[in-house]
Amino acid sequence: MLPELTDDGELPPGVHIADWQEFQSRFGISSPRRLWLSGRLRTILELAASGGRLRRVFVWGSFVTAKPAPKDLDILLIMSEDFETDRMSAPAQAVFDSTRARLLFESDVFWAPNRSVAAPAVPIEYLKFDIRDRRVRSSSLLRRGSRYADFRRKRAFAWGRGLFRLQLGEQLAMPNSRPMPAVAAGVSELRVKGEDGTFRAFYYTASSRGVLVFHAFVKKTRRTPPLEIELGRERLKELQ
């Protein structure tokens, strides 16, 4: 059973399991916009499942909040390890093409083979989405001060999406990420745009433990403030 929404109109942190009937009754019928998006979601799932390779579905973003008119859908499809898009029908292939999915369904659709979720290629330290245990664990280091709380509340989903790509072993580039040698060799920053600035998170890729995410802040100036760089250096040292 899905938990109640928080005072901010969001689900509590974690991975929550629901069947289609419960999900639809909670998020898909309260407004014309939600009814329309719910229909788009059902079409996406029917097409993705048409080849018999769909294993799990994750939905996040404004659709699973109290917002009356969500902007779009954010979906992650977990497919079987032997899944290949060119074996799908032409309509179904549109689901797995990010540009076509955005135009046809007003949805950001991502997909990954089942092994990527069960055993990520690169572990994430200090902000780890553990699908197998259905819980979210975060380090007290990242929760210090109100700036991280603001960051997490406003852009957690976009940030988590970037971390998931890192966990799959992708090498991110501009505009999503750029190297930050001023902090240390091997450090880059994850970039997420917000209404009042660009949210940044420093991460380190040269650790044998995986990807270390060690400092997050809102950048409102052209140059990265020296204080944020110094805080990043100090926090990275704490993790090494």
C-alpha positions in Angstrom: 0.0 0.0 0.0 1.3 3.4 -0.9 2.0 5.7 2.1 0.4 9.1 2.7 2.0 12.1 1.1 4.1 14.4 3.4 3.2 17.9 4.3 5.1 19.0 1.2 2.9 16.9 -1.0 5.5 14.3 -1.8 5.9 10.6 -1.1 8.3 9.7 1.8 11.8 8.8 0.7 12.2 5.3 -0.5 10.9 2.8 -3.1 7.1 2.2 -2.8 5.4 -0.8 -4.4 1.9 -0.6 -5.9 -0.2 -2.4 -8.5 -1.7 -0.5 -11.4 -5.2 -0.1 -9.7 -3.8 1.5 -6.6 -1.4 3.7 -8.5 -4.1 4.8 -10.9 -6.6 5.6 -8.1 -4.0 7.6 -6.1 -2.3 9.6 -8.9 -4.3 9.2 -12.2 -7.8 10.5 -11.8 -7.9 13.7 -9.7 -7.6 16.2 -12.6 -7.9 16.2 -16.4 -4.2 16.6 -16.8 -3.6 13.5 -14.6 -6.1 11.5 -16.5 -4.4 12.4 -19.8 -0.9 11.6 -18.4 -2.2 8.3 -16.9 -3.4 7.3 -20.3 0.0 8.1 -21.8 1.7 6.0 -19.0 -0.6 3.0 -19.7 0.2 3.2 -23.4 3.9 3.3 -22.7 3.7 0.3 -20.4 1.6 -1.7 -22.9 4.1 -1.0 -25.6 7.1 -1.7 -23.4 5.6 -5.0 -22.3 4.6 -6.1 -25.8 7.8 -8.0 -26.3 7.6 -9.9 -23.0 10.8 -8.3 -21.7 9.5 -5.7 -19.2 10.5 -6.6 -15.6 9.9 -3.5 -13.4 8.8 0.1 -13.7 9.8 3.1 -11.6 7.8 6.4 -11.8 9.0 9.6 -10.1 8.7 13.3 -10.5 5.7 15.6 -10.2 3.3 12.9 -11.2 3.7 11.2 -7.9 3.1 14.3 -5.9 0.0 16.4 -4.9 0.6 18.7 -7.8 -2.8 19.0 -9.7 -1.3 19.5 -13.1 2.0 17.6 -13.4 4.2 18.8 -16.3 5.2 15.3 -17.6 6.1 11.7 -16.7 9.5 10.4 -15.5 9.8 6.7 -16.1 12.5 4.1 -15.7 11.8 0.7 -17.4 13.8 -2.3 -16.2 14.1 -4.8 -19.1 15.3 -8.3 -19.2 19.0 -8.8 -19.8 18.4 -10.2 -23.4 16.2 -7.2 -24.4 17.1 -5.5 -27.7 15.1 -2.6 -29.1 15.4 -3.6 -32.7 13.3 -6.7 -31.9 10.4 -4.6 -30.9 7.6 -3.4 -33.2 8.0 0.1 -34.7 5.4 1.7 -32.3 7.1 0.1 -29.3 10.6 1.3 -30.4 9.4 4.9 -29.9 9.2 4.3 -26.2 12.9 3.6 -26.1 13.9 6.6 -28.2 14.1 9.5 -25.7 13.3 12.2 -28.4 10.3 10.4 -29.8 9.0 9.4 -26.3 9.1 13.1 -25.3 7.2 14.2 -28.4 4.6 11.4 -28.4 4.0 10.9 -24.7 5.3 14.0 -23.0 7.5 11.7 -21.0 11.1 11.3 -20.1 11.6 7.5 -20.5 14.8 5.8 -19.4 15.5 2.1 -19.6 18.2 -0.3 -18.3 18.8 -4.0 -18.3 17.7 -5.9 -15.1 21.3 -6.6 -14.1 22.0 -2.8 -13.8 19.5 -2.5 -10.9 20.3 -5.7 -9.2 24.0 -5.2 -9.2 25.1 -1.7 -10.4 28.4 -1.6 -12.2 29.7 1.3 -10.0 28.5 1.7 -6.4 27.5 5.1 -5.1 28.8 6.1 -1.7 26.9 8.3 0.7 23.8 8.7 -1.4 22.8 5.2 -2.3 19.4 4.1 -3.8 19.2 0.5 -2.7 16.5 -1.1 -4.9 16.9 -4.6 -3.4 16.3 -3.4 0.1 13.7 -0.9 -0.9 15.1 1.9 1.2 17.2 5.1 0.7 20.3 5.6 2.8 22.1 8.9 2.9 25.1 10.1 4.8 24.9 12.7 7.6 27.8 14.4 5.8 25.4 15.4 3.0 22.7 16.5 5.3 24.7 19.2 7.1 23.0 22.6 6.9 19.8 23.8 5.2 21.4 24.1 1.8 21.4 20.4 1.2 17.9 20.1 2.5 16.8 22.7 -0.1 18.7 20.9 -2.8 17.3 17.6 -2.0 13.7 18.8 -1.8 13.7 20.8 -5.0 15.8 18.7 -7.4 16.3 15.3 -5.8 14.8 13.4 -8.7 17.0 15.0 -11.4 20.0 14.6 -9.2 19.2 10.9 -8.5 18.8 10.4 -12.3 22.3 11.7 -12.8 23.7 9.5 -10.0 22.0 6.5 -11.5 23.7 7.1 -14.8 27.0 7.3 -13.0 26.2 4.1 -11.2 25.7 2.4 -14.6 29.2 3.4 -15.5 28.3 6.3 -17.9 30.8 9.1 -18.4 28.8 12.3 -18.1 29.7 15.5 -20.0 28.4 19.1 -20.4 25.8 20.3 -19.8 25.2 17.6 -17.1 28.7 17.4 -15.7 32.1 19.0 -15.9 35.5 18.3 -14.3 36.4 20.3 -11.2 40.2 20.0 -10.9 40.2 23.1 -8.5 38.7 20.7 -5.9 40.9 17.7 -6.6 42.0 15.5 -9.5 39.2 13.1 -10.4 36.5 15.4 -9.1 33.6 16.5 -11.3 30.3 18.3 -10.6 26.8 17.2 -11.4 24.7 20.1 -12.6 21.0 20.5 -12.2 19.2 23.7 -13.2 16.7 25.3 -10.8 14.5 28.4 -10.7 16.9 30.2 -8.3 20.2 28.9 -9.5 22.1 25.8 -10.7 22.4 23.0 -8.2 25.8 21.4 -8.0 27.1 18.2 -6.4 30.8 17.3 -6.4 31.6 13.7 -7.0 34.8 11.8 -7.1 35.5 8.9 -9.5 39.0 7.8 -8.6 38.1 5.8 -5.4 38.2 2.1 -5.4 35.0 2.2 -3.4 33.0 3.6 -6.3 31.6 7.1 -6.9 31.8 9.4 -3.8 29.3 12.2 -3.7 30.5 14.6 -1.0 29.2 18.2 -1.3 26.1 19.9 -2.8 25.2 23.6 -3.0 23.3 26.1 -5.1 25.4 28.2 -7.5 24.1 31.7 -8.2 27.2 33.3 -9.6 29.2 32.7 -12.8 32.3 31.4 -10.9 32.1 28.7 -8.3 32.5 30.5 -4.9 35.9 29.7 -3.2 34.1 28.7 0.0 32.3 25.9 -1.8 35.6 24.7 -3.4 37.2 24.7 0.1 34.3 22.9 1.7 34.5 20.3 -1.1 38.2 19.7 -0.5 37.6 19.3 3.3 34.7 16.9 2.8 36.5 14.8 0.3 39.4 14.4 2.7 36.9 13.1 5.3 35.8 10.4 3.0 39.3 9.2 1.9 
